[in-house]
Amino acid sequence: MKSKFFITAGLLVLGISGLPLVATIASPVLVSAAQAASSEQTATFDVPGMTCALCPVTVRKAMESVEGVRLVTVDFDARTATVVFDPSEASIDSIATASENAGYPAHIAGE
C-alpha cells in the first residue's frame, strides 16, 4: 500500500513540476505561430469565368500552387476566390497569374 502512495505522490510531483516546463517549451512555438499569422494577408479575387461545378476546383488548385499561399476558399455563386497568403513569398499578381494560366482570369474584387 505504501508503494502505491509513493508512486502516486511521485507522479503527482512530476506532473505538477512538468507543467511549467511544457508551457515554457510551447511558448516559442506559440509566438512563432502568432508572428506567422500576423504577416499573412487576405485578398478576394473576382473570377467571372467560373461557369461549371469543376471550375472552382481548378481555380483553387491553381492558386494553391503559388508558393506562399496558405488557404484558398472559392465561392462559385459569387464567382470569387479568397486567398490567405504570405506577402513575402507570394503577390496578388502571382496569384492572379496562376489562375489566369489555368484558364480563369482573376482580379482583385471591386477593381
C-alpha positions as MATLAB code, in Angstrom:
seq = 'MKSKFFITAGLLVLGISGLPLVATIASPVLVSAAQAASSEQTATFDVPGMTCALCPVTVRKAMESVEGVRLVTVDFDARTATVVFDPSEASIDSIATASENAGYPAHIAGE';
ca = [
       0.000    0.000    0.000;
       2.859    2.391    0.827;
       4.460    1.810   -2.572;
       1.247    2.870   -4.353;
       1.192    6.049   -2.266;
       4.799    6.901   -3.136;
       4.285    6.164   -6.819;
       1.134    8.268   -6.904;
       2.816   11.082   -4.975;
       5.843   10.882   -7.278;
       3.678   11.069  -10.390;
       1.775   13.993   -8.920;
       5.005   15.873   -8.205;
       6.345   15.103  -11.688;
       3.069   16.192  -13.241;
       2.989   19.466  -11.346;
       6.639   20.252  -11.921;
       6.326   19.301  -15.590;
       3.563   21.800  -16.332;
       5.723   24.934  -16.325;
       8.318   23.119  -18.429;
       5.702   22.244  -21.042;
       4.419   25.820  -21.056;
       7.972   27.125  -21.433;
       8.681   24.801  -24.336;
       5.387   25.640  -26.065;
       5.775   29.399  -25.693;
       8.265   29.954  -28.558;
       6.099   27.823  -30.836;
       3.014   29.862  -29.982;
       4.890   33.115  -30.507;
       6.189   31.880  -33.860;
       2.680   30.894  -34.974;
       1.329   34.279  -33.929;
       4.072   36.075  -35.851;
       3.375   33.981  -38.951;
      -0.339   34.714  -38.758;
       0.263   38.446  -38.365;
       2.378   38.556  -41.533;
      -0.329   36.949  -43.674;
      -2.637   38.929  -45.926;
      -6.062   38.125  -47.310;
      -7.240   39.105  -50.781;
     -10.513   38.431  -52.553;
     -10.432   37.957  -56.309;
     -13.280   38.186  -58.799;
     -13.150   35.150  -61.087;
     -16.043   35.733  -63.503;
     -15.118   32.867  -65.845;
     -16.233   30.134  -63.453;
     -19.269   28.558  -65.117;
     -19.383   24.913  -64.014;
     -19.008   22.839  -60.861;
     -15.382   21.921  -61.630;
     -14.221   25.494  -62.255;
     -13.782   26.302  -58.534;
     -11.611   23.210  -58.076;
      -9.330   24.280  -60.924;
      -9.096   27.852  -59.617;
      -8.375   26.672  -56.073;
      -5.642   24.266  -57.174;
      -4.033   26.874  -59.427;
      -3.946   29.480  -56.670;
      -2.757   26.962  -54.063;
       0.171   26.080  -56.316;
       1.684   29.527  -55.737;
       4.467   29.440  -53.147;
       3.322   31.284  -50.012;
      -0.418   30.726  -50.468;
      -1.812   29.300  -47.233;
      -5.546   28.955  -47.942;
      -7.898   29.396  -50.892;
     -11.674   29.480  -50.490;
     -13.714   29.654  -53.681;
     -17.338   30.827  -53.756;
     -18.849   29.579  -57.013;
     -22.122   31.502  -56.615;
     -20.324   34.813  -56.018;
     -17.608   33.962  -58.588;
     -14.884   34.881  -56.086;
     -11.806   33.321  -54.530;
     -10.496   34.463  -51.156;
      -6.806   33.797  -50.629;
      -4.702   33.929  -47.456;
      -1.032   34.305  -48.335;
       2.373   35.367  -47.074;
       3.272   38.574  -48.942;
       6.976   37.874  -48.526;
       6.530   34.753  -50.693;
       3.518   35.471  -52.921;
       1.961   38.519  -54.512;
      -1.505   39.387  -55.713;
      -0.140   39.412  -59.267;
       1.407   35.936  -58.971;
      -1.837   34.508  -57.583;
      -3.925   36.153  -60.327;
      -1.467   34.939  -62.963;
      -1.714   31.352  -61.701;
      -5.491   31.497  -62.050;
      -5.234   33.071  -65.497;
      -2.741   30.398  -66.610;
      -5.328   27.784  -65.600;
      -7.865   29.486  -67.868;
      -9.631   31.662  -65.310;
      -8.589   35.329  -65.338;
      -8.817   36.815  -61.846;
      -8.546   40.333  -60.494;
      -8.935   41.918  -57.086;
     -12.618   42.193  -56.209;
     -14.066   45.603  -56.891;
     -11.352   46.708  -59.318;
];
